[in-house]
Amino acid sequence: MILDIGDTKNHNKLRSRVFKHMLKTRGWKYRAFLNYLRFFKYIAFAPTRGKFLESYYVLMRFLDDIVDGDAPLPQGYKNESDYISKKIDFSKNPINPNDEVDCLMLFCFNLAKKFEEEFKEETQDILNSLLFDANRRGKMMIFPKKELMHHFHLLDIRGTIKATLKIFKDDPAKYTILEPLGIACRYQYDIEDIETDLAAGYVNISQEECSQFSIVKEDLNNPFSLNIRKWLFQRAQDGLQLLEEHHRRLPEGNFSALEKWTFSLVYEYPARKVFNKIILQTDNS
């Protein structure tokens, strides 16, 4: 079945559904960012880029929810890995969309053309990282640090940050300057999602870190264990150091005031808040 990519009503319905789900399940985490999405197009005087940002974020959030089991797997697919693999294939050759996700992806690509950008490479980076999660869901697999960081680099740095710079009409090659901020955000998510990740069978603790903090199977079944708390404390300390490195490197990019405001409000502030909370809790325990 070939669907109409220009059906704005369906795009808006999907966006509204995803926003409501995010606010209902994790409003504490996403509310500030969702507000930023709504106001970006007015702050930046860029309605087309603002619409793209909203739509692209909803697209990736929805796919992530399917991988994590927060949204039902659409009919016709063997499993989440099969589903994401098909979306990767479509992103490489986006013609003849067959479902609302295909339509929204093509809608985003067409919006991007209006401000003379394309996001196929970034989309494939992010989707390949989601495929990595889909393949390991429920298996409690523990990976070497190098392999974990490779996939987090695809998602949080090369994919997400390059896409963000393109939205700001900036040089995507600058993404390397923002690498410390991207890694810090990954550490923030590791801390915030430790309970849900382990419950879903995702282990974002490397083999090397398991050895360093004496983390064993019993700890992975109990996110409140002492060894896991030690790892979270180290994550928070490392995160704060990464944010300091981010500030040292930020002048290299000659970023606009709006970009720097976005990096600070949307990414740095929530991460710093999480890191300080973990450190304070540990100091008081």
N, C-alpha and C positions, 0 to 999 in steps of 0.2 A: 504494500500500500504506500503510495507516494503522497506526502502531506504538503500542505501549503505553508511555505516558510514565512510568508508575509502576514500570517494570521496573528496580528498584534494582540488580539483578545486572548488567545491561548498563551502567548508569551507572558502577558500580564498576570494571567491566572496562575501559571507555574511560578512566577516570581513571588506572587502574594502567598502561595501555598508554602513555598520554601521559607520565606521570611517568617510566617506564622509558626512553622515548625521549629525554627531556630530560636525564636523568642520563647516558645513554650518549653522547650527542652533545655536550652542553655542561654536564656536571656541575660544572665549575669555575665556571660562571656562575650556575646555578640551585639548587645544593644548599642553600645557606643559606635561600633564599626558600621552597623546598619544605618545609624543616623548620619554617619559620615558619607555613606554611599548616596543617601537621599540629597544631601546638601552640596556634594562636590560639584555638580553641574552648574549650581548657582554661584558658588564661591569662585570657580574657575572660569565662569562665563563660557562653558563648553558643554552645551546640552547633548551633543552627539557622543562625545567622549564619556559624559556622565551616564548616559543611557547604556553605552557599551559596558562601563564598569559595573553597573548594577546587574546587567544581564549575564556578563561573563562570570561574576562572582556567584550568582545563583546557579549557573550551569555547573561550575566546579563543586559548589557546596552540595548540590543535589547528587552528583556522581559520588562524592565522598560519602554521603549518607547511605547510598546503595551498597557501597563497599563495606561500610561499617555495620550494615544491617539495620540502620535507623529508618530506611525506606525500603519497601518491598522490591525484590528483584522482578523486573518486568517479565512477562510471559515470553516463552520462546528461547530462553537462554539456559544453558546447563548449570551455570553458577556465576558468581560475581566476576571471576577471572575471564570467563567467556564473554560476559557483557562488556567489560572494560576493553578487552581486546578488539571487539567489534567497533567500539567508539574510537579507538586508536586508528583502526583501518579507515573509518569514515573521516577522521580529521586529516588524513593524508590525501583523500580524494573526496571532498565534500560535495557530492552530487546525489540526487534522488534520496532525500531524507525519509526514513521509515518510521520515526517516532518523534515525540515532542523534544527529546534531548538532541536528536540530529537537527531538528528544525531550529532549536535555540542556538546550537553551535554555528550553523550556517548563517543565522540571523546576526550573530556576533561578528563573524568574519565579514559579512557584508557591511555592517556598521563601521568596522575598522577601515574598510576601503574608503569610506567617506572622509576620514581624517588621515588617509594615505599611510596606513599601517597594515601589517598582517601579523597574525598571532599563531600560525600553524606550528612553528617550532616550539614556542612556549607551551602551547596546548599539549603537544606530544610529550614534552618533558613532564608536565604535571600528571598526565594520564599514565605515563609509564611508572611514575612513583605510586599512583593509586593501584596499578596492576601489581606492583610489589606487595602492597598491603593486602590486596585481594588474595594473592597466592599464599600469604602466611597467616591469614585470619584463622583463629581458633587452634593454631598449631603450637603455640608457645615456643617458637623457634628462636634461638639466640645466635645472632650474627656477629662476625668480627666488626670492630669499629669502622674500618675502612669501607665495608659494604654498606653499613647503615648510613654513614655520612654521604656516600655516593647518592643514595636515593633521596636523602633529605636535601642534598645540594640541588638535585633536579627539581624538587618541589618548592623549597623555601627560598632558593637563591636564583638559580638559572631560570626556572620557570616563572615564579611569582614576581621576583624583583625586576627581571627583564620586561615582563609584561607591564608592571607598574610604571617603569621609566618610559615605555612607549606611549602609555596613556598620557603622560606629561609632555609628550613630544620631545623627550630627551634621548640622548644616545644610550641605547641598551647595553653597549659595551662597558658602561660605567657600573654595571651590576657587581663587578668584582670589588669596587670600593665599598659597597654596602654589604659585603659578605658577613662581617661581624654582626651586623644588625639581623641578618637573616638567620644566622646560627643562634643568636640570642632568642629570637622568636621561637625557634624550634625547641630550645630548652624550656621556654615558657610553656609551650604546649605539652612537653613531656611531663612537666610538673602538674599542670592543671588536669591532664587526662590520665594520670597514672592509674586511677581506679578503673575507669571505663576501658582503657587500653588492655590492661591485664585481664579484665573480665571477658574481653573479646578475643583473648589469646594473642595479643600483640605484645612483644617484648622489645621495647626501645632502649634497653640496657645492653650494651655490647658485651661480648665474651670477656674482653679485657676488664671492663668495669665489674662484671660479676666476680671475677677473681680478686680484684682490688678491694671490693666491699664484702667479700665472702657471701655473695647472694646465691642462694640455692633454690631448689624447686619450692620448698616450703615458704620462702620469702615471696616468690612470684605468685603464690596463692594468697598472700596476705600483704596488700599494699601499705599496711600500717606497721609492718615489721621494722625493727630497729635498723637492720641493714639497708632496707629500702629508704628509710628516712635519712640515713647517712648519705646515700646516693643523691637524694633530692636536695639535701643541704649543699653538697658539692656542686650540683647542677646550678643552684641559685648563685653560689659564689662565682662560678665560672661565667654565668650569665651577666652578672654585674661587671666583670672584667671585660667581657665582650662589648658591653655598652660603652665602657670607657674607651676601648679601642675604636669603636664606631665614631665617637666624637673626635678622636685624634685624626681619623682618616677622612671625615666628612668634608673638610675644606678642599680636598683634592678634587672633588667633583664639581665645584662651582655650581651647586644646585640652586634652583630658584627658591624664593621665600616660601611659596606654596608647597614645594616639594619638602623642604626642611620641616615645615609645620606638619605635613602629613606623616613624615617619618617619626616625628616626635609624638604626635597625638595618637596616631593609629597603631604604631608598632612599639616605639620605645616605652611610652608611659605605661601601657598595660603590662609589658614584660617586667619593667622595673618594680612595679607594684607587687607582682607575684613573687619576684626574687626576694624583696625586702620582707614580705609576709612570711616566707619559709624560714628565712634567717632569724627573724624575730621569734617565731614559734620555737625554733630550735634553741635559741639562747634562753628562752623562758621555761624550757622543759627540764 
